[in-house]
Amino acid sequence: MRQAVAVVKGQLRGLWISMFVHVMFILCRGAEMAIFRVVAACLLLAGCGAQLAAAYGIPIVPAGQKEQVSKNISAEQDPHTGLIKVSGPLIFHDRNLLGNTYLIRSWIDPKGQSVNDDFQILVTGRYPKRVYLKQAYADGEKVSTIAIDRERVSCADFCIIKEVIGLNLTEDEMARRAATGMSFKILGRRASLVMTIPPAYFAALLDAHRAARSGPMPLPKATPRSGASPAGSPDATRPASSPA
């Protein structure tokens, strides 16, 4: 009798968990809440791992392993602007699926304009309210910084603010960071964000950028436009889609 009761309780518990996860998945719609869905499933089903994250299109890439980073770099050409965009994999800082993320991307202009030297660290911070991240610093110096987006992401009663910041680097700076890595701090009005990116990630992205620029038909290295605005300034020449 006791064994039968235990079996029934186990079945009811499994049914409740399944129903709860299903409801949470319905409430948490949209790509932005994919991370939340994964973590909810991990906590409730005790199945947290890279396989589950991958099931929701979230690859777990070790930023310190150049070979793994290289395997997850994409390069595609915009048929409208003609620019080639090279994007590194999204990295969950401190391996926290609910925390902050970064990736590095670059643009290549087949005509050899200054966009060739345009690299950007794309940082996303998540907070319960807007903190207005604004300026990045590294090694005691300001880093060219641009605020890209501040978006409220809602999931029923669970709401977070996603702030996206771009740190702009030249190819020479990328080469230096490929040897040293980079630790930086982004200051905001209410909070700050600190991240460290290992050398391997910079090296992998830089190699991919140069390979895309060489390609079947080598592209010229960038020659800055006369009177061009510095990267990150509001009037800097960039593809309209670059902040995305």
BELGI-V671703 format. One record per residue. N is the residue number from 1. SS is DSSP state (hx for helix, st for strand, lp for the rest). PHI is phi in degrees with one decimal (NA if undefined). OMEGA is omega in whole degrees, -180 to 180 (none if undefined). Layout:
N|SS|PHI|OMEGA  N|SS|PHI|OMEGA
This chain:
1|lp|NA|179  2|hx|-58.9|-179  3|hx|-65.0|179  4|hx|-64.9|179  5|hx|-63.0|180  6|hx|-63.5|179  7|hx|-65.1|179  8|hx|-62.1|179  9|hx|-60.8|179  10|hx|-62.9|179  11|hx|-67.4|179  12|hx|-63.7|179  13|hx|-63.5|178  14|hx|-63.4|179  15|hx|-65.9|-180  16|hx|-63.7|180  17|hx|-62.4|-180  18|hx|-62.2|180  19|hx|-65.3|-179  20|hx|-64.0|179  21|hx|-61.2|180  22|hx|-61.8|179  23|hx|-63.2|180  24|hx|-62.0|180  25|hx|-65.6|179  26|hx|-69.5|-179  27|hx|-66.4|-176  28|lp|-92.2|-178  29|lp|-84.1|172  30|lp|93.4|-178  31|hx|-63.3|-177  32|hx|-65.0|-179  33|hx|-99.5|178  34|hx|-60.0|179  35|hx|-62.4|180  36|hx|-62.1|-180  37|hx|-61.2|-180  38|hx|-63.2|-178  39|hx|-65.9|178  40|hx|-60.2|179  41|hx|-64.6|179  42|hx|-61.6|-176  43|hx|-67.5|-174  44|hx|-84.2|-176  45|hx|-104.6|180  46|lp|52.8|-178  47|lp|-122.7|-175  48|lp|-69.6|180  49|lp|173.7|-178  50|hx|-62.5|-179  51|hx|-64.3|-179  52|hx|-67.3|178  53|hx|-60.6|-179  54|hx|-63.1|180  55|hx|-62.8|178  56|lp|-104.9|176  57|lp|73.0|-179  58|lp|-117.4|180  59|lp|-70.9|177  60|lp|-100.0|-175  61|lp|-109.3|176  62|lp|-73.7|-174  63|lp|-64.5|-178  64|lp|-87.4|-180  65|lp|-111.6|-174  66|hx|-57.6|-178  67|hx|-62.4|-180  68|hx|-68.7|177  69|hx|-63.0|-178  70|hx|-59.7|-179  71|hx|-65.7|-175  72|lp|-110.2|177  73|lp|-91.4|179  74|st|-117.2|176  75|st|-138.0|-180  76|st|-143.3|-179  77|st|-104.6|177  78|lp|-76.4|-177  79|lp|-67.9|-178  80|lp|-92.4|-179  81|lp|-87.3|-177  82|lp|83.0|-179  83|lp|-75.3|175  84|st|-99.2|-180  85|st|-108.6|178  86|st|-110.2|-176  87|st|-125.9|175  88|lp|-83.0|-179  89|lp|-71.1|176  90|lp|-71.1|-179  91|st|-113.7|174  92|st|-85.1|-176  93|hx|-62.5|-177  94|hx|60.9|178  95|hx|56.7|180  96|lp|-99.4|-176  97|lp|-67.5|178  98|lp|-103.4|-174  99|lp|-98.3|-175  100|lp|-87.4|-177  101|st|-133.3|173  102|st|-150.4|168  103|st|-153.9|176  104|st|-117.0|180  105|st|-136.6|179  106|st|-149.1|178  107|st|-126.7|179  108|st|-124.7|176  109|lp|-97.8|180  110|lp|-56.5|179  111|lp|-84.5|176  112|lp|81.4|178  113|lp|-79.7|-170  114|hx|-65.5|178  115|hx|-61.1|178  116|hx|-57.9|-180  117|hx|-96.3|-173  118|st|-94.7|175  119|st|-109.8|-179  120|st|-144.3|170  121|st|-87.6|-179  122|st|-97.9|-175  123|st|-109.0|176  124|st|-120.4|176  125|st|-108.7|-179  126|st|-121.3|-174  127|st|-142.3|177  128|lp|-72.7|176  129|lp|-151.2|-179  130|lp|-64.7|178  131|lp|-115.1|176  132|lp|57.1|173  133|st|-59.0|-173  134|st|-138.1|-170  135|st|-124.8|179  136|st|-100.5|178  137|st|-132.4|176  138|st|-149.7|179  139|lp|55.6|178  140|lp|77.3|-178  141|st|-124.8|174  142|st|-69.3|175  143|st|-110.9|177  144|lp|-54.0|-171  145|st|-129.7|176  146|st|-135.8|174  147|st|-82.1|-174  148|st|-99.6|-175  149|st|-158.8|169  150|st|-135.4|-170  151|st|-126.4|175  152|st|-87.7|179  153|st|-108.8|-174  154|st|-112.1|176  155|st|-143.8|-177  156|lp|54.0|-179  157|lp|-90.4|-179  158|st|-101.7|-179  159|st|-128.2|176  160|st|-136.4|175  161|st|-105.9|178  162|st|-105.9|178  163|st|-111.3|-176  164|st|-113.7|-177  165|st|-125.4|177  166|st|-111.9|175  167|st|-107.3|-172  168|st|-94.8|-179  169|st|-129.5|173  170|lp|-89.4|179  171|hx|-65.6|178  172|hx|-64.4|178  173|hx|-67.2|177  174|hx|-61.4|180  175|hx|-62.8|179  176|hx|-67.6|-180  177|hx|-71.0|177  178|hx|-66.4|178  179|hx|-100.1|-173  180|hx|-112.6|-170  181|lp|76.7|-178  182|st|-151.8|172  183|st|-113.2|-177  184|st|-143.7|179  185|st|-130.2|177  186|st|-107.2|-180  187|st|-88.9|176  188|st|-131.8|-178  189|lp|-70.5|-176  190|lp|-115.8|-177  191|lp|-158.9|177  192|st|-134.8|-177  193|st|-136.3|180  194|st|-118.4|179  195|st|-138.9|174  196|st|-131.3|179  197|st|-112.4|-177  198|lp|-71.1|-179  199|hx|-56.1|-175  200|hx|-58.0|-179  201|hx|-67.4|177  202|hx|-60.7|-178  203|hx|-63.1|-179  204|hx|-64.9|-179  205|hx|-67.7|180  206|hx|-64.0|177  207|hx|-61.4|-179  208|hx|-65.9|178  209|hx|-61.8|-179  210|hx|-67.7|178  211|hx|-66.7|179  212|hx|-67.4|179  213|hx|-71.7|179  214|hx|-72.5|174  215|lp|47.0|177  216|lp|-62.5|178  217|lp|-122.6|-175  218|lp|-50.1|178  219|lp|-100.2|-179  220|lp|-68.9|174  221|lp|-69.6|-173  222|lp|-60.8|170  223|lp|-121.5|-175  224|lp|-56.2|176  225|lp|-70.0|177  226|lp|-69.7|-180  227|lp|73.2|-179  228|lp|-69.3|179  229|lp|-76.3|179  230|lp|-65.1|-180  231|lp|-57.3|178  232|lp|96.8|179  233|lp|-74.9|-175  234|lp|-57.9|-178  235|lp|-100.3|179  236|lp|-64.2|-179  237|lp|-77.8|-180  238|lp|-146.2|174  239|lp|-62.7|-178  240|lp|-59.8|-177  241|lp|-87.7|-173  242|lp|-61.2|179  243|lp|-72.0|-174  244|lp|-71.4|none
